[in-house]
Amino acid sequence: MAKNASGTATVSRPGGRDAAYALTIRSATVTDVPVITEIFNQGVEDKIATFDAAHTVTQRQAWFATHGTTEPVIVTESSGQVVGWASLSQFSQRSCFDLVKELSIYVRREWRNKGVGDVLMADLLQRGAEARLHKVILFVFPSNLRGIALYKKNGFTKVGIFRNHGFRDGEWLDSMAMERIIDSNGR
Ligand SMILES: CC(C)(COP(=O)(O)OP(=O)(O)OC[C@H]1O[C@@H](n2cnc3c(N)ncnc32)[C@H](O)[C@@H]1OP(=O)(O)O)[C@@H](O)C(=O)NCCC(=O)NCCS
C-alpha cells in the first residue's frame, strides 16, 4: 500500500472477486460523520453486526469527538464515495488498558465481500502500530462468518464466547471476543 506525504493511501486490488477498483484511504473528519452513521446503520438494519439500535448523527458526532491519534477513525473512498470506515476506540477508562483498543469496521452494503474490509484493516493496524498500541480486541456475533473470516485472515484469534451476552429483539445473543497483538510493523 503506497502512502503519500499527507498519509493518504491509494490501493488497487486488480484481479479481485470483482472488477479492479481503486480505494483511497484517509483519516475521517467531522464532515464524514453523516456517512459513517449511514453505513453503521446499514449494519444495524441487517442484524449481523451489533447489539446497538440505529444511531443518530448527533450520537455519532459525540462518539467521533472521543477519537484522535491513538483512537483513529478512517474512511475509504471509491470515486469520491465513502464505501467503508473503521475505528479503534477506548476499551476501558482504566489506565492499564490505555494501549488496548476496540475495533469497529463497517462496509457499505453493496461494497461488502469485495476486499474493502481487508484494505481498511491493513491501514488501521498500521496506524495502531505507529501510535505504539499494544493490542486490538473486538466483539463479533458468532454468526457473522464474513466478519470472522476477515479477522482471522488479519491475525485475530478467538478469545472465547460470552454466552447470552446481549439482549436484542426479544432474545439473548452470544458474542465472540477476538484479539491480536500489534507489533511495530502493524502485522
Ligand atoms: C464484516 C465486514 C466488515 C467485512 O468486510 P468486507 O469488505 O465485506 O470483507 P472482505 O471482502 O475484505 O473479506 C471477507 C472475507 O470473508 C469471506 N467470506 C464471505 N462470506 C463468508 C462466509 N459466509 N463464510 C466464511 N467466509 C466468508 C470472504 O471470502 C473474504 O475472505 P477472502 O478474502 O479470504 O476470500 C463487512 O462485510 C461489513 O461491513 N459487514 C456488516 C457490518 C459488520 O458485520 N461489521 C463487523 C461487526 S463485528
The ligand as a MOL file (V3000), in Angstrom:
LIG
                    3D

  0  0  0     0  0            999 V3000
M  V30 BEGIN CTAB
M  V30 COUNTS 48 50 0 0 0
M  V30 BEGIN ATOM
M  V30 1 C -17.7190 -7.7060 8.1040 0
M  V30 2 C -17.1900 -6.7190 7.0480 0
M  V30 3 C -16.5460 -5.5350 7.7500 0
M  V30 4 C -16.1150 -7.4380 6.2130 0
M  V30 5 O -15.6570 -6.5270 5.2440 0
M  V30 6 P -15.6590 -6.9840 3.6920 0
M  V30 7 O -15.1250 -5.8850 2.8910 0
M  V30 8 O -17.0490 -7.4440 3.3740 0
M  V30 9 O -14.6590 -8.2010 3.8110 0
M  V30 10 P -13.5470 -8.7010 2.7530 0
M  V30 11 O -14.1840 -8.7340 1.3920 0
M  V30 12 O -12.2970 -7.8980 2.9130 0
M  V30 13 O -13.2550 -10.1570 3.3060 0
M  V30 14 C -14.3360 -11.0100 3.6150 0
M  V30 15 C -13.8160 -12.4230 3.7230 0
M  V30 16 O -14.8920 -13.2150 4.2160 0
M  V30 17 C -15.0450 -14.3410 3.3830 0
M  V30 18 N -16.4430 -14.7200 3.4690 0
M  V30 19 C -17.5080 -14.1100 2.9160 0
M  V30 20 N -18.6360 -14.7490 3.2580 0
M  V30 21 C -18.2690 -15.7910 4.0620 0
M  V30 22 C -18.9660 -16.8310 4.7250 0
M  V30 23 N -20.3010 -16.9260 4.6660 0
M  V30 24 N -18.2520 -17.7190 5.4570 0
M  V30 25 C -16.9200 -17.6200 5.5740 0
M  V30 26 N -16.1810 -16.6620 4.9420 0
M  V30 27 C -16.8560 -15.7610 4.2020 0
M  V30 28 C -14.6200 -13.8610 2.0130 0
M  V30 29 O -14.3020 -14.9380 1.1580 0
M  V30 30 C -13.4240 -12.9970 2.3770 0
M  V30 31 O -12.2520 -13.7680 2.5880 0
M  V30 32 P -11.1370 -13.9630 1.3880 0
M  V30 33 O -10.6330 -12.5960 1.0420 0
M  V30 34 O -10.0900 -14.8100 2.0580 0
M  V30 35 O -11.8630 -14.6230 0.2720 0
M  V30 36 C -18.3330 -6.2300 6.0950 0
M  V30 37 O -18.8680 -7.3340 5.3910 0
M  V30 38 C -19.4350 -5.4690 6.8270 0
M  V30 39 O -19.3730 -4.2560 6.9460 0
M  V30 40 N -20.4400 -6.2030 7.3040 0
M  V30 41 C -21.5440 -5.5660 8.0150 0
M  V30 42 C -21.0820 -4.8800 9.3030 0
M  V30 43 C -20.2910 -5.8450 10.1890 0
M  V30 44 O -20.6200 -7.0280 10.3010 0
M  V30 45 N -19.2490 -5.2960 10.8310 0
M  V30 46 C -18.4290 -6.0500 11.7410 0
M  V30 47 C -19.0540 -6.0980 13.1010 0
M  V30 48 S -18.1290 -7.1450 14.2180 0
M  V30 END ATOM
M  V30 BEGIN BOND
M  V30 1 1 1 2
M  V30 2 1 2 3
M  V30 3 1 2 4
M  V30 4 1 2 36
M  V30 5 1 4 5
M  V30 6 1 5 6
M  V30 7 2 6 7
M  V30 8 1 6 8
M  V30 9 1 6 9
M  V30 10 1 9 10
M  V30 11 2 10 11
M  V30 12 1 10 12
M  V30 13 1 10 13
M  V30 14 1 13 14
M  V30 15 1 14 15
M  V30 16 1 15 16
M  V30 17 1 15 30
M  V30 18 1 16 17
M  V30 19 1 17 18
M  V30 20 1 17 28
M  V30 21 1 18 19
M  V30 22 1 18 27
M  V30 23 2 19 20
M  V30 24 1 20 21
M  V30 25 1 21 22
M  V30 26 2 21 27
M  V30 27 1 22 23
M  V30 28 2 22 24
M  V30 29 1 24 25
M  V30 30 2 25 26
M  V30 31 1 26 27
M  V30 32 1 28 29
M  V30 33 1 28 30
M  V30 34 1 30 31
M  V30 35 1 31 32
M  V30 36 2 32 33
M  V30 37 1 32 34
M  V30 38 1 32 35
M  V30 39 1 36 37
M  V30 40 1 36 38
M  V30 41 2 38 39
M  V30 42 1 38 40
M  V30 43 1 40 41
M  V30 44 1 41 42
M  V30 45 1 42 43
M  V30 46 2 43 44
M  V30 47 1 43 45
M  V30 48 1 45 46
M  V30 49 1 46 47
M  V30 50 1 47 48
M  V30 END BOND
M  V30 END CTAB
M  END
